[in-house]
Amino acid sequence: MSIQLIQQAIRYMEEHICENISYTEVAKSIHMSNYNFHRIFSFTTGMTANEYIRNRRLTLAAQELQTSDISVIDVAYKYGYESPESFSKAFSRFHGSTPKQAKRKGTKLHLFNPLVIKIVLEGGSIMDYRMEHEEGQEFIALVKAFPNEIINDDNDHSVSDFWAECYEKDLIEPLKQLRPKGKRDLYGLCSPTKDNETHFRYGIGIVIDKDTDTSKLEAFTSSGYSIWKTEPAEYAVFKCFGSNGDCIGETWGKFFKEFSPQTGFVQTDDTDYEIYFESGERGLFCELWIPVEKK
C-alpha cells in the first residue's frame, strides 16, 4: 500500500465523514481487502481507520456545538450516533467534558486534525532481512477466525490467548511429535484474504514434508485440525528479537514504514507466517515471513 493510497483513504474518510462508513467502505474505495487495509493503515498511522473516523467526528461535533445553535441530539445523529446518550458518553470520554458543557465558552476541548501522510527522513538505521522463494507448502494446524479489528490493538490478546488455550488443552505437543527431534518448529499462519471479509484466519501448526509422520494426519483432521496449503511465493524474511510478541508488531511497522517504501516490495495476498524455532539463536522470538512482490 503506497503513501498515495493511504492519503487517498484519508481523503475518502474526510469526504464521507457524516455518512455511515467504517474501514470496510474505505478499503473498498481503494480496492483493497478489508484485512490488508486494516493492517496496513493501523501499522502505518498507529491507529485504526475506525478510530480515525471516530476522532474526526467527535472533533467536528465539538466545533459545531461551540460555533452554532445546533442541538445536542441533532449533532449526535449527524455524526452517526444511535442516541444522544451514546454520543454523550463517547464525547465525554474523548474531550473530558459533556456536549452541553461544550456549548459554553471557555470549555477545554480536544482537537484531532486530519492526517497528512508525509515521508520523513530520519536517522539511518539497519534493518536486516533476506529474500526467500518458497514453493507451495502444506501444514497441519489448529485454526481459528479472528475479527480484523484486533489487528494492532494493544489491548487485545486474542491470538496470544489462542496459543495459551491450545497449550493448556495439550493440542500443540501432539503436533510436534509428528516431526523428528530437532525439526519441531512451530508456524503461526495468517490467512490470505478476500474482499469484504471481516475476519482473518490464524493457524498454529507444523509443516508437512518428507520428515513428517503423515500416517497420523487423518486422525488429526478428524479431531478438528486443518490442512493449510500455500501457493509458491517470494518472501521478505525478518528476524524478530524480543521476549514477547511485541517485537512482531514492531517489525510489521518497520516493514510498512521503512522497508516497503525504500525497496518497492509490497505485501501480496498470500499466507504470511511466523516461525518459532525449536532451537533458535539467543534472543530470537521468531522469524517473520512476509509474501511480497516488486512494484
Secondary structure, DSSP 8 states (H G I E B T S, - for coil): --HHHHHHHHHHHHHTTTSS--HHHHHHHTT--HHHHHHHHHHHHSS-HHHHHHHHHHHHHHHHHHHS---HHHHHHHTT-SSHHHHHHHHHHHHSS-HHHHTSTT-----------------------EEEEE---EEEEEEEEEEGGGTT-TT--HHHHHHHHHHHTT-SHHHHTTS-TT---EEEEE----TT--EEEEEEEEEESTTS-GGGHHHHHHTT-EEEE---EEEEEEEEESSSTHHHHHHHHHIIIIIHHHH-EEE-SS-EEEEE-TT--TTEEEEEEEEEEE-
